Amino acid sequence: MLAGWAPPAAAGCTAALAAGLSPLLCRLSPCWVTARRAAGQWPSPCLRVPEAAEAAELMQQAQSEQSPSAPLRRYIVCPQLARIVQRCLQRPGHSGHQPVLIECAPGPGILTRTLLNAGVRVVALESNLAFLPNLQSLENSLDGQLKVVYGDFFRLDPLVTQTAKPPAVYSEKLFETIGVAAVPWKADVPVKVFGMLPQKKERNALWRLLFALYECSSIYRYGRVELNIFISEKEYKVLTAKPGEIRAYQALTVLYQVGCDVQLLHKEPWSSFVTNMKNGALAIPKSMCLPNDHFCLVRLTPRQNLFSRGLKSTNSSTFIFMVKQCFARPKSRLTDRLNSWSLDNSVKLLRELEIPKNAETRNLYPEDYRRLFEALQNSDMFTETWFHDEVLDNIRNMNL
């Protein structure tokens, strides 16, 4: 199973010193270094991590050089926070081969250096031209542990007819560049991704990632890619809600809980991050309904058994649309929704599934929705042909 790019071969201690590697590395035998690389464990390059004040200066310089139309982004400039995130991304006690980590919008590179010092192989995917020279200089000082790519993860695989212009990037080209090959769905995680969801279209980004997951498209063509993303506390509450939590429990809740293990790794106040806004404002998103005092680091790991039983990547769009239709009127009874789909014997179906006949759509657990979909797939009384046009419209609307 491939999970990284092929680094250039070592050429002795003199060449290593010229490349800026730690003197400690030069005292190690080439065979030992090669073995560490083969096991996915790189020696620490002992890079100096700038302090917060120095990182803030780098941010100010980048702010003065960036385009006025640059989207709002948040960055880690505190070394202590970078160490916390690094420990979250490296699972404790997880030995053996470590997959490459794609870091989205690393900015001043505080986390990048911290990850490299911990032996992580990093692909820095940066779309802000003001940060690229510093990252490329760091790349040139190392022996293949860091790869810098000009691109924007949240503009990955745009649905356009003409060739996309950078920083938009296609996953096929990205994975080819970093040397990662596709693996079977039930194999280990081939790649990890770290990033912060863009504030302006956070919900749209979550929906696009969800469609890609269920259809095994984009990054998920390569296997169960693990996402480690900072999202607003409000959206975290939605992803982890339970039936009965009226404001938070939504179609997005059901679909993510069916598709992924959702794990909270860390919660951090908004004030701990620096934005690229020239006035230095934090631009904290307001929420009238749900708590939103923190930025939440959440791990989304696709389930190995997602495509078992009746759910497949080929019919997953129908499953997504079915759930969305049920939540269009969350107070409605499930039997009414089933009858609207021309299912004559809905009461019998619910009885077989041990779902109360007066159950409201907002009271079903995610697994209930999956069982309902699989039962409908096996029913000769149900046809999904009327779904298709509306499903396609929904998919098109996600290209925002």
LINPE-V219354 format. One record per residue. N is the residue number from 1. RES is the residue in one letter. SS is DSSP state (hx for helix, st for strand, lp for the rest). OMEGA is omega in radians with two decimals (* if undefined). D_FIRST is the distance of its C-alpha to the first C-alpha in whole Angstrom. Layout:
n=N res=RES ss=SS omega=OMEGA d_first=D_FIRST
n=N res=RES ss=SS omega=OMEGA d_first=D_FIRST
//
This chain:
n=1 res=M ss=lp omega=-3.14 d_first=0
n=2 res=L ss=lp omega=3.11 d_first=4
n=3 res=A ss=lp omega=3.11 d_first=7
n=4 res=G ss=lp omega=3.07 d_first=10
n=5 res=W ss=lp omega=-3.11 d_first=12
n=6 res=A ss=lp omega=-3.13 d_first=13
n=7 res=P ss=lp omega=3.07 d_first=16
n=8 res=P ss=lp omega=-3.09 d_first=20
n=9 res=A ss=lp omega=3.09 d_first=20
n=10 res=A ss=lp omega=-3.10 d_first=23
n=11 res=A ss=lp omega=3.10 d_first=27
n=12 res=G ss=hx omega=-3.06 d_first=28
n=13 res=C ss=hx omega=-3.11 d_first=30
n=14 res=T ss=hx omega=3.12 d_first=33
n=15 res=A ss=hx omega=3.13 d_first=30
n=16 res=A ss=hx omega=3.10 d_first=28
n=17 res=L ss=hx omega=3.14 d_first=31
n=18 res=A ss=hx omega=3.13 d_first=32
n=19 res=A ss=lp omega=3.07 d_first=29
n=20 res=G ss=lp omega=3.13 d_first=30
n=21 res=L ss=lp omega=-3.12 d_first=28
n=22 res=S ss=lp omega=3.05 d_first=29
n=23 res=P ss=hx omega=3.12 d_first=32
n=24 res=L ss=hx omega=3.13 d_first=30
n=25 res=L ss=hx omega=-3.07 d_first=27
n=26 res=C ss=hx omega=3.13 d_first=29
n=27 res=R ss=lp omega=-3.14 d_first=30
n=28 res=L ss=lp omega=-3.13 d_first=27
n=29 res=S ss=lp omega=3.12 d_first=26
n=30 res=P ss=hx omega=-3.13 d_first=24
n=31 res=C ss=hx omega=-3.14 d_first=22
n=32 res=W ss=hx omega=3.13 d_first=21
n=33 res=V ss=hx omega=3.13 d_first=20
n=34 res=T ss=hx omega=3.12 d_first=18
n=35 res=A ss=hx omega=3.12 d_first=16
n=36 res=R ss=hx omega=3.12 d_first=16
n=37 res=R ss=hx omega=-3.13 d_first=14
n=38 res=A ss=hx omega=3.13 d_first=12
n=39 res=A ss=lp omega=3.14 d_first=12
n=40 res=G ss=lp omega=-3.14 d_first=12
n=41 res=Q ss=lp omega=-3.11 d_first=16
n=42 res=W ss=lp omega=3.03 d_first=18
n=43 res=P ss=lp omega=3.13 d_first=22
n=44 res=S ss=lp omega=3.09 d_first=24
n=45 res=P ss=lp omega=3.11 d_first=26
n=46 res=C ss=lp omega=3.11 d_first=29
n=47 res=L ss=lp omega=3.05 d_first=30
n=48 res=R ss=lp omega=3.11 d_first=33
n=49 res=V ss=lp omega=-3.13 d_first=32
n=50 res=P ss=lp omega=3.04 d_first=36
n=51 res=E ss=lp omega=-3.04 d_first=38
n=52 res=A ss=hx omega=-3.10 d_first=39
n=53 res=A ss=hx omega=3.13 d_first=42
n=54 res=E ss=hx omega=3.10 d_first=40
n=55 res=A ss=hx omega=3.11 d_first=37
n=56 res=A ss=hx omega=3.09 d_first=40
n=57 res=E ss=hx omega=3.08 d_first=42
n=58 res=L ss=hx omega=3.12 d_first=38
n=59 res=M ss=hx omega=-3.14 d_first=38
n=60 res=Q ss=hx omega=3.11 d_first=42
n=61 res=Q ss=hx omega=3.13 d_first=41
n=62 res=A ss=hx omega=3.12 d_first=39
n=63 res=Q ss=hx omega=-3.13 d_first=41
n=64 res=S ss=hx omega=-3.08 d_first=43
n=65 res=E ss=hx omega=-3.03 d_first=41
n=66 res=Q ss=lp omega=3.12 d_first=39
n=67 res=S ss=lp omega=3.11 d_first=40
n=68 res=P ss=lp omega=-3.11 d_first=43
n=69 res=S ss=lp omega=-3.12 d_first=41
n=70 res=A ss=lp omega=-3.13 d_first=38
n=71 res=P ss=lp omega=3.10 d_first=36
n=72 res=L ss=lp omega=3.09 d_first=37
n=73 res=R ss=lp omega=3.07 d_first=34
n=74 res=R ss=st omega=-3.08 d_first=34
n=75 res=Y ss=st omega=3.04 d_first=32
n=76 res=I ss=lp omega=3.09 d_first=32
n=77 res=V ss=lp omega=-3.12 d_first=35
n=78 res=C ss=lp omega=3.13 d_first=35
n=79 res=P ss=hx omega=3.14 d_first=33
n=80 res=Q ss=hx omega=3.09 d_first=34
n=81 res=L ss=hx omega=3.10 d_first=32
n=82 res=A ss=hx omega=3.13 d_first=29
n=83 res=R ss=hx omega=3.09 d_first=29
n=84 res=I ss=hx omega=-3.13 d_first=29
n=85 res=V ss=hx omega=3.13 d_first=26
n=86 res=Q ss=hx omega=3.13 d_first=24
n=87 res=R ss=hx omega=3.09 d_first=25
n=88 res=C ss=hx omega=-3.08 d_first=24
n=89 res=L ss=hx omega=3.09 d_first=21
n=90 res=Q ss=lp omega=-3.07 d_first=19
n=91 res=R ss=lp omega=3.14 d_first=20
n=92 res=P ss=lp omega=3.11 d_first=22
n=93 res=G ss=lp omega=-3.13 d_first=21
n=94 res=H ss=lp omega=-3.09 d_first=17
n=95 res=S ss=lp omega=3.11 d_first=16
n=96 res=G ss=lp omega=-3.04 d_first=13
n=97 res=H ss=lp omega=3.12 d_first=10
n=98 res=Q ss=lp omega=-3.14 d_first=11
n=99 res=P ss=lp omega=3.07 d_first=10
n=100 res=V ss=st omega=3.13 d_first=12
n=101 res=L ss=st omega=3.05 d_first=15
n=102 res=I ss=st omega=3.12 d_first=17
n=103 res=E ss=st omega=-3.08 d_first=21
n=104 res=C ss=st omega=3.09 d_first=23
n=105 res=A ss=lp omega=-3.12 d_first=27
n=106 res=P ss=lp omega=3.08 d_first=27
n=107 res=G ss=lp omega=-3.09 d_first=31
n=108 res=P ss=lp omega=3.01 d_first=32
n=109 res=G ss=lp omega=3.12 d_first=29
n=110 res=I ss=hx omega=3.08 d_first=30
n=111 res=L ss=hx omega=-3.14 d_first=27
n=112 res=T ss=hx omega=-3.14 d_first=25
n=113 res=R ss=hx omega=3.13 d_first=27
n=114 res=T ss=hx omega=3.11 d_first=26
n=115 res=L ss=hx omega=3.13 d_first=23
n=116 res=L ss=hx omega=3.11 d_first=22
n=117 res=N ss=hx omega=3.11 d_first=25
n=118 res=A ss=lp omega=3.09 d_first=23
n=119 res=G ss=lp omega=-3.12 d_first=20
n=120 res=V ss=lp omega=3.00 d_first=18
n=121 res=R ss=lp omega=-2.96 d_first=16
n=122 res=V ss=st omega=2.89 d_first=18
n=123 res=V ss=st omega=-3.13 d_first=18
n=124 res=A ss=st omega=-3.11 d_first=22
n=125 res=L ss=st omega=-3.01 d_first=23
n=126 res=E ss=st omega=-3.12 d_first=27
n=127 res=S ss=lp omega=-3.13 d_first=29
n=128 res=N ss=lp omega=-3.07 d_first=32
n=129 res=L ss=hx omega=-3.11 d_first=33
n=130 res=A ss=hx omega=-3.10 d_first=36
n=131 res=F ss=hx omega=-3.01 d_first=33
n=132 res=L ss=hx omega=-3.10 d_first=31
n=133 res=P ss=hx omega=-3.13 d_first=33
n=134 res=N ss=hx omega=3.14 d_first=32
n=135 res=L ss=hx omega=3.14 d_first=28
n=136 res=Q ss=hx omega=3.06 d_first=28
n=137 res=S ss=hx omega=3.09 d_first=30
n=138 res=L ss=hx omega=3.11 d_first=28
n=139 res=E ss=hx omega=-3.10 d_first=25
n=140 res=N ss=hx omega=-3.13 d_first=27
n=141 res=S ss=lp omega=-3.08 d_first=28
n=142 res=L ss=lp omega=-3.05 d_first=24
n=143 res=D ss=lp omega=3.05 d_first=22
n=144 res=G ss=lp omega=-3.11 d_first=19
n=145 res=Q ss=lp omega=3.14 d_first=19
n=146 res=L ss=st omega=3.04 d_first=20
n=147 res=K ss=st omega=-3.13 d_first=20
n=148 res=V ss=st omega=-3.12 d_first=23
n=149 res=V ss=st omega=3.08 d_first=23
n=150 res=Y ss=st omega=-3.12 d_first=26
n=151 res=G ss=lp omega=-3.11 d_first=25
n=152 res=D ss=lp omega=-3.10 d_first=26
n=153 res=F ss=hx omega=-3.09 d_first=23
n=154 res=F ss=hx omega=2.92 d_first=26
n=155 res=R ss=hx omega=-3.12 d_first=27
n=156 res=L ss=st omega=3.07 d_first=24
n=157 res=D ss=lp omega=3.12 d_first=24
n=158 res=P ss=lp omega=-3.14 d_first=28
n=159 res=L ss=lp omega=3.14 d_first=29
n=160 res=V ss=lp omega=-3.13 d_first=32
n=161 res=T ss=lp omega=3.13 d_first=33
n=162 res=Q ss=lp omega=-3.13 d_first=33
n=163 res=T ss=lp omega=-3.14 d_first=31
n=164 res=A ss=lp omega=3.13 d_first=30
n=165 res=K ss=lp omega=3.09 d_first=31
n=166 res=P ss=lp omega=0.24 d_first=30
n=167 res=P ss=lp omega=2.99 d_first=29
n=168 res=A ss=lp omega=-3.05 d_first=28
n=169 res=V ss=st omega=3.11 d_first=24
n=170 res=Y ss=lp omega=-3.09 d_first=22
n=171 res=S ss=hx omega=-3.14 d_first=18
n=172 res=E ss=hx omega=3.13 d_first=17
n=173 res=K ss=hx omega=-3.13 d_first=19
n=174 res=L ss=hx omega=-3.09 d_first=18
n=175 res=F ss=hx omega=3.05 d_first=14
n=176 res=E ss=hx omega=-3.12 d_first=15
n=177 res=T ss=hx omega=-3.08 d_first=17
n=178 res=I ss=hx omega=3.02 d_first=14
n=179 res=G ss=lp omega=3.13 d_first=11
n=180 res=V ss=lp omega=-3.13 d_first=9
n=181 res=A ss=lp omega=3.12 d_first=7
n=182 res=A ss=lp omega=3.09 d_first=8
n=183 res=V ss=lp omega=3.10 d_first=7
n=184 res=P ss=lp omega=-3.07 d_first=9
n=185 res=W ss=lp omega=-3.08 d_first=12
n=186 res=K ss=lp omega=3.09 d_first=12
n=187 res=A ss=lp omega=3.10 d_first=9
n=188 res=D ss=lp omega=3.12 d_first=9
n=189 res=V ss=lp omega=-3.10 d_first=10
n=190 res=P ss=lp omega=-3.05 d_first=8
n=191 res=V ss=st omega=2.97 d_first=11
n=192 res=K ss=st omega=3.09 d_first=15
n=193 res=V ss=st omega=3.00 d_first=18
n=194 res=F ss=st omega=3.09 d_first=21
n=195 res=G ss=st omega=3.09 d_first=24
n=196 res=M ss=st omega=-3.10 d_first=28
n=197 res=L ss=lp omega=3.09 d_first=29
n=198 res=P ss=lp omega=-3.04 d_first=32
n=199 res=Q ss=lp omega=-2.99 d_first=35
n=200 res=K ss=lp omega=-3.10 d_first=37
n=201 res=K ss=lp omega=-3.09 d_first=35
n=202 res=E ss=hx omega=-3.12 d_first=33
n=203 res=R ss=hx omega=3.11 d_first=33
n=204 res=N ss=hx omega=3.13 d_first=32
n=205 res=A ss=hx omega=3.11 d_first=29
n=206 res=L ss=hx omega=3.13 d_first=28
n=207 res=W ss=hx omega=-3.14 d_first=29
n=208 res=R ss=hx omega=3.09 d_first=27
n=209 res=L ss=hx omega=-3.14 d_first=24
n=210 res=L ss=hx omega=3.10 d_first=25
n=211 res=F ss=hx omega=3.13 d_first=25
n=212 res=A ss=hx omega=3.13 d_first=22
n=213 res=L ss=hx omega=-3.05 d_first=20
n=214 res=Y ss=hx omega=-3.13 d_first=22
n=215 res=E ss=hx omega=-3.08 d_first=22
n=216 res=C ss=lp omega=3.12 d_first=18
n=217 res=S ss=lp omega=3.13 d_first=19
n=218 res=S ss=hx omega=-3.07 d_first=19
n=219 res=I ss=hx omega=-3.08 d_first=16
n=220 res=Y ss=hx omega=2.94 d_first=15
n=221 res=R ss=hx omega=-3.06 d_first=14
n=222 res=Y ss=hx omega=3.12 d_first=11
n=223 res=G ss=lp omega=-3.05 d_first=11
n=224 res=R ss=lp omega=3.14 d_first=13
n=225 res=V ss=lp omega=-3.11 d_first=14
n=226 res=E ss=st omega=3.10 d_first=16
n=227 res=L ss=st omega=3.01 d_first=19
n=228 res=N ss=st omega=-2.96 d_first=21
n=229 res=I ss=st omega=2.97 d_first=25
n=230 res=F ss=st omega=3.07 d_first=28
n=231 res=I ss=st omega=3.12 d_first=30
n=232 res=S ss=st omega=3.12 d_first=34
n=233 res=E ss=hx omega=3.12 d_first=35
n=234 res=K ss=hx omega=-3.14 d_first=37
n=235 res=E ss=hx omega=3.06 d_first=34
n=236 res=Y ss=hx omega=3.11 d_first=32
n=237 res=K ss=hx omega=3.11 d_first=35
n=238 res=V ss=hx omega=-3.07 d_first=35
n=239 res=L ss=hx omega=-3.05 d_first=31
n=240 res=T ss=lp omega=-3.08 d_first=32
n=241 res=A ss=lp omega=3.11 d_first=35
n=242 res=K ss=lp omega=3.05 d_first=37
n=243 res=P ss=lp omega=-3.09 d_first=39
n=244 res=G ss=lp omega=3.04 d_first=43
n=245 res=E ss=lp omega=-2.86 d_first=42
n=246 res=I ss=lp omega=-3.05 d_first=44
n=247 res=R ss=lp omega=-3.01 d_first=43
n=248 res=A ss=lp omega=-3.03 d_first=39
n=249 res=Y ss=lp omega=-3.00 d_first=38
n=250 res=Q ss=lp omega=3.08 d_first=37
n=251 res=A ss=hx omega=3.13 d_first=35
n=252 res=L ss=hx omega=3.10 d_first=32
n=253 res=T ss=hx omega=-3.08 d_first=32
n=254 res=V ss=hx omega=-3.03 d_first=32
n=255 res=L ss=hx omega=3.11 d_first=29
n=256 res=Y ss=hx omega=-3.14 d_first=27
n=257 res=Q ss=hx omega=3.03 d_first=27
n=258 res=V ss=hx omega=-3.01 d_first=26
n=259 res=G ss=hx omega=-2.98 d_first=23
n=260 res=C ss=st omega=2.79 d_first=22
n=261 res=D ss=st omega=-3.11 d_first=23
n=262 res=V ss=st omega=-3.05 d_first=25
n=263 res=Q ss=st omega=3.06 d_first=25
n=264 res=L ss=st omega=3.14 d_first=28
n=265 res=L ss=st omega=-3.06 d_first=27
n=266 res=H ss=st omega=3.02 d_first=30
n=267 res=K ss=st omega=-3.08 d_first=33
n=268 res=E ss=st omega=3.09 d_first=35
n=269 res=P ss=st omega=3.14 d_first=38
n=270 res=W ss=hx omega=-3.06 d_first=38
n=271 res=S ss=hx omega=-3.14 d_first=41
n=272 res=S ss=hx omega=-3.08 d_first=38
n=273 res=F ss=lp omega=3.08 d_first=36
n=274 res=V ss=st omega=3.10 d_first=38
n=275 res=T ss=st omega=3.09 d_first=38
n=276 res=N ss=lp omega=3.09 d_first=38
n=277 res=M ss=lp omega=-3.04 d_first=42
n=278 res=K ss=lp omega=3.11 d_first=44
n=279 res=N ss=lp omega=3.09 d_first=47
n=280 res=G ss=lp omega=-3.10 d_first=44
n=281 res=A ss=lp omega=3.13 d_first=45
n=282 res=L ss=lp omega=3.13 d_first=42
n=283 res=A ss=lp omega=3.14 d_first=42
n=284 res=I ss=lp omega=3.14 d_first=42
n=285 res=P ss=lp omega=-3.11 d_first=41
n=286 res=K ss=lp omega=3.09 d_first=44
n=287 res=S ss=lp omega=3.13 d_first=44
n=288 res=M ss=lp omega=-2.98 d_first=47
n=289 res=C ss=lp omega=-3.03 d_first=45
n=290 res=L ss=lp omega=3.11 d_first=42
n=291 res=P ss=lp omega=-3.14 d_first=42
n=292 res=N ss=lp omega=-3.10 d_first=40
n=293 res=D ss=lp omega=-3.04 d_first=41
n=294 res=H ss=st omega=2.92 d_first=37
n=295 res=F ss=st omega=-2.98 d_first=34
n=296 res=C ss=st omega=3.04 d_first=31
n=297 res=L ss=st omega=-3.02 d_first=28
n=298 res=V ss=st omega=3.06 d_first=26
n=299 res=R ss=st omega=3.11 d_first=22
n=300 res=L ss=st omega=-3.12 d_first=21
n=301 res=T ss=st omega=3.14 d_first=18
n=302 res=P ss=st omega=-3.11 d_first=18
n=303 res=R ss=lp omega=3.10 d_first=19
n=304 res=Q ss=lp omega=-3.07 d_first=17
n=305 res=N ss=lp omega=-3.10 d_first=20
n=306 res=L ss=lp omega=-3.07 d_first=21
n=307 res=F ss=lp omega=3.02 d_first=21
n=308 res=S ss=lp omega=-3.08 d_first=22
n=309 res=R ss=lp omega=-3.00 d_first=26
n=310 res=G ss=lp omega=-3.10 d_first=28
n=311 res=L ss=lp omega=3.14 d_first=26
n=312 res=K ss=lp omega=3.10 d_first=24
n=313 res=S ss=lp omega=-3.10 d_first=22
n=314 res=T ss=lp omega=3.12 d_first=25
n=315 res=N ss=lp omega=-3.06 d_first=28
n=316 res=S ss=hx omega=3.12 d_first=27
n=317 res=S ss=hx omega=3.10 d_first=29
n=318 res=T ss=hx omega=3.09 d_first=32
n=319 res=F ss=hx omega=3.13 d_first=31
n=320 res=I ss=hx omega=-3.10 d_first=31
n=321 res=F ss=hx omega=3.11 d_first=34
n=322 res=M ss=hx omega=-3.13 d_first=36
n=323 res=V ss=hx omega=3.13 d_first=35
n=324 res=K ss=hx omega=3.12 d_first=36
n=325 res=Q ss=hx omega=3.12 d_first=39
n=326 res=C ss=hx omega=-3.11 d_first=40
n=327 res=F ss=hx omega=3.07 d_first=40
n=328 res=A ss=hx omega=3.04 d_first=42
n=329 res=R ss=lp omega=-3.00 d_first=45
n=330 res=P ss=lp omega=3.12 d_first=44
n=331 res=K ss=lp omega=-3.11 d_first=47
n=332 res=S ss=lp omega=3.11 d_first=48
n=333 res=R ss=st omega=-3.12 d_first=47
n=334 res=L ss=hx omega=3.13 d_first=44
n=335 res=T ss=hx omega=3.10 d_first=47
n=336 res=D ss=hx omega=3.13 d_first=48
n=337 res=R ss=hx omega=3.13 d_first=45
n=338 res=L ss=hx omega=3.12 d_first=44
n=339 res=N ss=hx omega=3.11 d_first=48
n=340 res=S ss=hx omega=3.09 d_first=47
n=341 res=W ss=lp omega=3.10 d_first=44
n=342 res=S ss=lp omega=3.05 d_first=47
n=343 res=L ss=lp omega=-2.97 d_first=46
n=344 res=D ss=lp omega=-3.00 d_first=49
n=345 res=N ss=lp omega=-3.06 d_first=48
n=346 res=S ss=hx omega=-3.12 d_first=46
n=347 res=V ss=hx omega=3.12 d_first=48
n=348 res=K ss=hx omega=-3.14 d_first=47
n=349 res=L ss=hx omega=-3.14 d_first=43
n=350 res=L ss=hx omega=3.10 d_first=43
n=351 res=R ss=hx omega=3.11 d_first=45
n=352 res=E ss=hx omega=3.13 d_first=42
n=353 res=L ss=lp omega=-3.12 d_first=40
n=354 res=E ss=lp omega=3.06 d_first=42
n=355 res=I ss=lp omega=-3.14 d_first=43
n=356 res=P ss=lp omega=-3.06 d_first=46
n=357 res=K ss=lp omega=3.11 d_first=48
n=358 res=N ss=lp omega=-3.11 d_first=49
n=359 res=A ss=lp omega=3.03 d_first=46
n=360 res=E ss=st omega=-3.07 d_first=45
n=361 res=T ss=hx omega=-3.12 d_first=42
n=362 res=R ss=hx omega=-3.10 d_first=41
n=363 res=N ss=hx omega=3.11 d_first=42
n=364 res=L ss=lp omega=3.05 d_first=39
n=365 res=Y ss=lp omega=3.13 d_first=36
n=366 res=P ss=hx omega=-3.13 d_first=32
n=367 res=E ss=hx omega=3.07 d_first=31
n=368 res=D ss=hx omega=3.12 d_first=35
n=369 res=Y ss=hx omega=3.11 d_first=34
n=370 res=R ss=hx omega=3.14 d_first=31
n=371 res=R ss=hx omega=3.10 d_first=33
n=372 res=L ss=hx omega=-3.14 d_first=36
n=373 res=F ss=hx omega=-3.13 d_first=33
n=374 res=E ss=hx omega=3.09 d_first=32
n=375 res=A ss=hx omega=3.10 d_first=36
n=376 res=L ss=hx omega=3.11 d_first=37
n=377 res=Q ss=hx omega=-3.10 d_first=34
n=378 res=N ss=lp omega=-3.09 d_first=36
n=379 res=S ss=lp omega=3.10 d_first=39
n=380 res=D ss=lp omega=3.12 d_first=41
n=381 res=M ss=lp omega=-3.03 d_first=44
n=382 res=F ss=lp omega=3.05 d_first=41
n=383 res=T ss=lp omega=-3.10 d_first=40
n=384 res=E ss=lp omega=-3.06 d_first=38
n=385 res=T ss=hx omega=-3.11 d_first=39
n=386 res=W ss=hx omega=3.11 d_first=41
n=387 res=F ss=hx omega=-2.76 d_first=38
n=388 res=H ss=hx omega=-3.10 d_first=36
n=389 res=D ss=hx omega=-3.12 d_first=39
n=390 res=E ss=hx omega=3.07 d_first=38
n=391 res=V ss=hx omega=3.14 d_first=35
n=392 res=L ss=hx omega=3.09 d_first=34
n=393 res=D ss=hx omega=3.12 d_first=37
n=394 res=N ss=hx omega=-3.13 d_first=35
n=395 res=I ss=hx omega=3.12 d_first=32
n=396 res=R ss=hx omega=-3.11 d_first=34
n=397 res=N ss=hx omega=3.12 d_first=35
n=398 res=M ss=lp omega=3.13 d_first=32
n=399 res=N ss=lp omega=-3.07 d_first=32
n=400 res=L ss=lp omega=* d_first=34
//
